[in-house]
Amino acid sequence: MRVGIVVYSNDPETVWNAFRFGVFSLAQGDEVKVFLLGKGVESLGIENEKFNVREQMKLFKENGGEVVACGVCLEVRNSKEGAACPVGSMNDLYELVSWADKVVSF
């Protein structure tokens, strides 16, 4: 199955669970892509002891997951966080939704 995950939150627990789900889906043999949208682009900089977002993102990427961050959303926030992953556009989000068998939003 092809799973698309849209992360629109910057809440540490929510983002942590989004990537945990992504890692789990990859372990099931699925192809998984994540698009960070709106506040979701801020998840690239989350530091939280209880919900280790960076570790889950690392596991996700190491296991073949793909992450793209909305370029306009990064610009609006004057963020340099996009260096951690490819920067995309609405076209990339559209392609993810068209590509995926299932789309999950966090």
C-alpha positions in Angstrom: 0.0 0.0 0.0 1.1 3.6 -0.6 0.5 5.8 2.4 0.6 9.6 2.3 0.9 11.5 5.6 0.2 15.2 5.9 1.5 16.8 9.1 -0.2 20.1 9.8 0.7 20.3 13.5 3.7 21.5 15.5 2.5 19.7 18.7 5.4 17.4 19.8 3.1 14.4 20.6 1.1 14.7 17.4 4.2 14.9 15.2 5.9 12.1 17.1 2.8 9.9 16.5 2.7 10.8 12.8 6.3 9.6 12.3 5.8 6.6 14.5 2.9 5.6 12.3 5.1 6.2 9.3 7.8 3.9 10.7 5.2 1.3 11.5 3.8 1.4 8.0 7.2 1.1 6.4 7.8 -2.0 8.6 4.6 -3.5 7.1 6.1 -3.1 3.7 4.2 0.0 2.7 5.7 3.0 0.7 5.3 6.1 2.8 5.7 9.8 2.1 5.2 12.7 4.4 4.4 16.3 3.5 4.9 19.0 6.2 2.3 21.8 5.7 1.6 25.0 7.7 2.7 24.6 11.3 3.9 21.2 10.4 7.1 22.6 8.9 8.0 23.7 12.5 8.2 20.0 13.4 11.7 19.9 11.9 13.0 21.9 14.9 11.0 20.2 17.7 13.1 19.3 20.7 11.1 17.4 23.4 12.5 14.9 25.9 9.2 12.9 26.2 8.3 12.9 22.5 11.6 12.5 20.6 10.4 13.7 17.2 13.9 13.9 15.7 14.6 10.2 16.5 11.3 9.2 14.9 12.1 11.3 11.8 15.5 9.7 11.6 14.1 6.2 11.8 11.5 7.1 9.2 14.1 8.3 6.7 16.5 5.5 7.5 13.8 3.0 6.7 13.0 4.5 3.3 10.4 7.1 4.1 10.3 10.4 2.2 9.7 13.9 3.8 9.0 17.1 1.9 8.4 20.5 3.6 6.2 23.2 2.1 8.5 26.0 0.8 6.0 28.8 1.2 5.2 27.7 4.8 8.9 27.8 5.6 9.2 31.3 4.0 6.3 32.6 5.9 8.1 31.6 9.1 11.5 32.8 7.9 12.7 29.3 8.6 15.9 27.7 7.6 14.6 24.2 8.8 14.0 23.1 5.2 17.7 22.2 4.9 16.7 19.0 6.9 14.6 17.7 3.9 13.6 18.6 0.4 11.4 21.7 0.0 8.2 21.4 -2.1 5.1 23.1 -3.2 1.4 22.6 -3.6 2.2 20.5 -6.6 4.2 18.1 -4.4 1.3 17.8 -2.0 -1.1 17.2 -4.9 1.2 14.5 -6.3 1.4 12.8 -2.8 -2.4 12.8 -2.6 -2.8 11.4 -6.1 0.0 8.8 -5.5 -1.3 7.5 -2.2 -3.8 4.7 -1.7 -4.6 6.2 1.7 -3.9 9.7 3.1 -3.7 10.3 6.9 -3.5 13.8 8.4 -2.0 14.7 11.7 
